């Protein structure tokens, strides 16, 4: 998305928060600032939502969603995993 004005800021913030919540629900707890894969999925889901194509996101990114969820689950099982 190439948006060069600030009139969309509130809508984009809302879409980003919805995307974070959706992916947290699907994958488990992650830090969007530290996990690049999670950040990319948040941006991609937001892009789909912004373009009214959200119904295609899960199918198009199923592999990445599953991979992120699996890596989060495996990290949670490590004895020294930070919560």
C-alpha positions as CSV (number, residue, x, y, z in Angstrom):
1,X,0.0,0.0,0.0
2,X,1.5,3.3,-1.0
3,X,-0.5,5.9,1.0
4,X,1.1,9.3,1.0
5,X,-1.5,11.1,3.2
6,X,-2.6,10.9,6.8
7,X,-6.3,10.7,6.3
8,X,-6.2,6.9,6.4
9,X,-4.1,6.6,9.6
10,X,-7.0,5.8,11.9
11,X,-8.4,3.2,9.6
12,X,-5.0,1.6,9.1
13,X,-4.3,1.5,12.8
14,X,-7.7,-0.2,13.3
15,X,-7.0,-2.7,10.6
16,X,-3.5,-3.4,12.0
17,X,-5.0,-4.0,15.5
18,X,-7.6,-6.4,14.0
19,X,-4.8,-8.2,12.1
20,X,-2.7,-8.6,15.2
21,X,-5.7,-9.9,17.2
22,X,-6.6,-12.4,14.5
23,X,-3.1,-13.8,14.2
24,X,-2.6,-13.9,18.0
25,X,-5.8,-16.0,18.1
26,X,-4.6,-18.3,15.3
27,X,-0.9,-18.6,16.1
28,X,-0.4,-17.8,19.8
29,X,1.5,-15.1,21.6
30,X,4.1,-13.2,19.6
31,X,5.9,-9.8,19.7
32,X,5.1,-8.1,16.4
33,X,8.2,-5.8,16.9
34,X,10.6,-8.7,17.3
35,X,9.2,-11.5,15.1
36,X,9.6,-10.6,11.5
37,X,7.4,-13.4,10.2
38,X,4.6,-12.3,12.5
39,X,5.1,-8.7,11.4
40,X,5.0,-9.6,7.7
41,X,1.7,-11.6,8.3
42,X,0.2,-8.7,10.1
43,X,1.0,-6.4,7.2
44,X,-0.2,-8.8,4.6
45,X,-3.5,-9.4,6.4
46,X,-4.0,-5.7,6.8
47,X,-3.3,-5.2,3.1
48,X,-6.0,-7.8,2.3
49,X,-8.4,-6.2,4.7
50,X,-7.7,-2.7,3.2
51,X,-8.4,-4.0,-0.3
52,X,-11.6,-5.8,0.7
53,X,-10.1,-9.2,-0.1
54,X,-9.8,-10.6,3.4
55,X,-11.6,-13.8,2.4
56,X,-8.5,-14.8,0.4
57,X,-5.9,-14.2,3.1
58,X,-6.2,-17.5,5.1
59,X,-5.9,-19.7,2.0
60,X,-3.1,-17.6,0.4
61,X,-1.0,-17.6,3.6
62,X,-2.0,-20.9,5.2
63,X,1.6,-22.2,5.1
64,X,3.1,-19.1,6.7
65,X,0.3,-19.0,9.4
66,X,0.9,-22.7,10.2
67,X,4.7,-22.2,10.3
68,X,4.4,-19.2,12.7
69,X,2.0,-21.1,15.0
70,X,4.2,-24.1,15.0
71,X,7.3,-22.2,15.8
72,X,5.5,-20.3,18.7
73,X,4.2,-23.6,20.1
74,X,7.7,-25.1,19.9
75,X,9.2,-22.1,21.6
76,X,6.6,-22.3,24.4
77,X,7.7,-25.9,25.1
78,X,11.4,-24.8,25.6
79,X,12.4,-24.8,29.3
80,X,14.0,-21.4,29.1
81,X,11.3,-19.8,26.9
82,X,10.5,-16.2,27.9
83,X,6.8,-15.5,28.5
